[in-house]
């Protein structure tokens, strides 16, 4: 089933939750996000290859190395984010996207727009975080 949606389409709470248009919208959102991350990663690789270690000043060299390390840490976090994006795309394919993995309740359109990789409703996420804090404090 192919569903066309306008580029300016935004899901609404008034619609049936996770209808075909919403699924297409979130798939497009996730795929675009992934493409942006991959493009940024390619740019980082190019920047790292282009930069030479021939900076004469030791302070400049140290600053450049620090910048490289920060960029690599950022890219590592984004690499992990890509796996979450791919998991969200698989949930769209298997029909579980948008539903809390703990309660089975709808996660909510606004939460998914803010965090398209969310796997729990806000309430379930808050309970999970409280439990983690309690265990960490013990």
Secondary structure, 3 states (H helix, E strand, C coil): CCCCCCCCCCCCCCCCCCCHHHHHHHHHHHHHHHHHHHHHHHHHHHHHHHCCCCCCCHHHHHHHHHHHHHHHHHHHHHHHHHHHHHHHHHHHHHCCCCECCCCCCECCHHHHHHCCCCCCCHHHHHHHHHHHHHHHHC
